[in-house]
Amino acid sequence: MKTLLKILPWILLLLLIGSVGLNVYQGKQSADSAKNLETINNQLEASEKENASLEKDNRLLETRTRALRDSITTLNREIAALKEELSTKVVEIRRNRTKIADLQKRSNAMQNELNALRNSKNADVAKIKELEDERFALDVKLGDLFIKNDSLENVNNGLVESIIDKETDKEGVEGELDSVKVVTVGLDEDGNPVTLKVLNPNYINVFFNSVTPIQKTNKAAKNPSKWNGTLMTFQLGYEGLGPEDLVGRDFMIQIKDKDSGEILSPRESSAGSQDTKGLLFTFARNPVSVQYVNYQKKSGNNYEVLISFINEQGRRVVIPSGKEDVKFDE
């Protein structure tokens, strides 16, 4: 009993130290968790802001592209109308020239007849007066036709200038929609220009072969609650060029919650991985086969695959044809 009384204070002291140490450890753990949570929230907020900015840029690009294509359609209609009007007036000028030639021929014949009558010994004055009146009427018609043709030709000159102006405007608009622009980025060792093909995302075509949501067991997922990854196969093409012009170009795959706008971050494994904004890949050949793994809990019911082109400035631009709904085999 005396021994117990002697060691009891030491036992109490050890318990007190342990309690304090535990509280300190728990406090540190709590602080670390709060700091990690704050970091994750900040990253999520930054990601959402960037996604919102990119979506805004993509909407502006699509709107601008539609506006340019609408402008080209309008200009084509205007050019066609001007050419039709020009063609109509050219036909009218030709008809008038035929009439002028015919009237000139008749006028010359009358003049010859008048000369003959005037040189005859028994000149028929009444006949001469009649022919002179007819010839005068013909000359008036000739004058009217010449004036009309001059006016039509002036109008045609204006139409031709308008067509040239419209064609120039159209070329300018089409220049903004060029599928490929070649820009000089520097000089090589021999002083020759080094060029780069600047691609237009609107001309990139994505052909989806399959988009299959799967479970951890690689079986098809019947609903989002059991969905842990997505197998997808697709092909890339480029209007006016072959897919080889896309070789070496960077792209990004994302899966988006269509209800909340959230991007599901792809993860290589369930432990020790960091959230990313999407799955980057460099195009090498068709078809492209990808497994997009994601373990986070899904809150929505509607999802879509987005494929973006990484342009020469390093910006992500969603390809208009690079969208495909994720469908569950329910």
C-alpha positions, 0 to 999 in steps of 0.5 A: 500500500505504501509502495502504491502511494509512492508511485501514484503521483508519478502515475498521475503525472504520466497520465497528465502528460499523455493527456496534454500530448494527445490534446496537442496531437489532436489539435495539430491534426485538426489544424492540418485537416483545416489547412488541407481543406482550405487548400482543396477549397481554394484549388476547387474555386480556382478551377471553377473560375478557370472553367467558367472563363474557358466556357465563356471564351468557348461560347464567345468563339462559337458565337463569333464563328456563327456570326462570321459564317452568317456574314459569309452567307449574307455576302454570298446572297448579296453577291449573287443578287448583284451578279443576277442584276448585272447579268440582266442588264448585260442582256438588255444592253446586248438587245439594245445594241442589236436594235441600234444596229438594225435602226442604223441599217434602216437609217442608212437605207433611208438616207441612200433612198433620200439621196437618190430621190433628191438627185432624180430629175422629177423629185417627189417632194412629198415622198422626200418629206415622208422619208425625212420624217421617218429617218428623223424618228429613227434617229430619235430612237437611236439616240434614246437607245444610245443614252439608255445603254450608256446609263446601263453601262454606268450602272453595270460599272457600279455593280461590278465595283459593288461585287468586287467590294463584296468579294473583298469583304467575303475574303476578309471574313473567310480569312478569319475562318481559315482552317489553317494559318501559317505563321512565321515563328523565327529563323533557323540557323541558315536564316530560313523562316520557321513556320507553324501551322495554326489550327482552327478548332472549328475545323477539328472533327471528333468521331466517337466510336464508344463511351462506356461508363464502368464499375471498379470490376470493369463491368458496365455501370448501370447508374452514376452511383456505381460509376468509377471510370469511363472507357472511350474510343474516338477518332480525330480528323481535320477538314481539308487536311489529314489526321496526320496534321494533328499528330503531336498536337495536345488535347484534353479530355474532361467529363462534366456534370451537366447539372452542376457544371463540375468537372470530374477529376481523373485519377490514376489510382484511389490513393496518393493521387492529386485532382487534375483538371482533365486528362491530357494526351498528345495525338499520335494515331487513330483510333484514340482509346482512353480510360478516364478513371474517377472515384469521387462520389457522383451527385448528378445524373447527366454527364458529358465527355468534352474534348478540347484542343490545346491551342498555340497559346496553351489555352483549352478550346472545346471542339464543337464536335467533341461533346458526347453524353455519357449513357448508362446501361440501366 
